[in-house]
Amino acid sequence: MTDSYPYVLTNNKIDAILSKIRSAAKPSKFTHEFLKQLGFSSSNDRAVIPLLKKLGFILEDGAPTEYYDRLRDATDWQFVLGERIQDLYKDLYNVDTEIHQKTDVEVKGAITRITGKDEVAVARYFTTFKALAALAKFGASPKVAKEVEENKEEPTSMPKVASPAPMKEVAAEGGFSFHHNIEIHLPATTDISVYNAIFKSLRDNLLG
């Protein structure tokens, strides 16, 4: 449970700030000075920094996180925003997993019960929550899902190992000799007894 949520008074600027984050170079630290460079110099605009920290986009010292990288991605930022909203407001989502789709009265009621704050504070929390939710997309990110799928280990052929020892050369008529190289295709398994049985069989039947 939480007794408060972050809020900004200039909620109408959240979209513009996020847009600037996507177009600007990634800073080493997200500071008030950097916010000014983005074009947001009002003292009220500074409240977006604690908000970004609470959402997990920057650390306490202002350093951007891996979520900040996704926030700069034009194809992924709405999905990562949705993910971080659900994490920050997890108590609200414990009340209703689709709380962002509920009526204003229902959302305010949930915030009131969770925080125990007065009407003014609840209104501030609510307005920021609604501003964020209106920009986000909720659900699995197609980009992340694609990357996970691509990074899955693809099925591979059984590993090849050389014969434990080469076969002895055998003389043939005419003075020629021949030998065999043997490759063993081992099955993919974590059961070491399988490998032990294979190599024991090799020793018994091939090496004599």
GIRA-V555338 format. One line per field, one symbol per residue. phi: phi as a letter, one per 40 degrees, with the letter a starting at -180 (. if undefined). psi: psi as a letter, one per 40 degrees, with the letter a starting at -180 (. if undefined). A space follows every 50 residues. Layout:
phi: ???
psi: ???
//
This chain:
phi: .bbabcabcbcccdccccccccccccccacbccccccchbbccccccccd cccccgcbcccgccbccccccccccbccccccccccccbccccccacbdc cccdcccccccccccgccccccccdcccdcccccccbbhccdcccccccc ccccdbccccbcddaccccbcbdggcbaabbbbbccccaccccccdcccc ccccbbcg
psi: iieiiiiidgdeedddddddddeiihidhgiddddddeegeiddddeddd ddddeediideehiaddddddehdeeddddddddddddfdddeddhefde eiiddddddddddddeiidddddddddddddddddihhihhddddddddd eihihiiiihiiidiiiihhhiieeiiiihhhhhhiihiehddddddddd ddddddd.
//
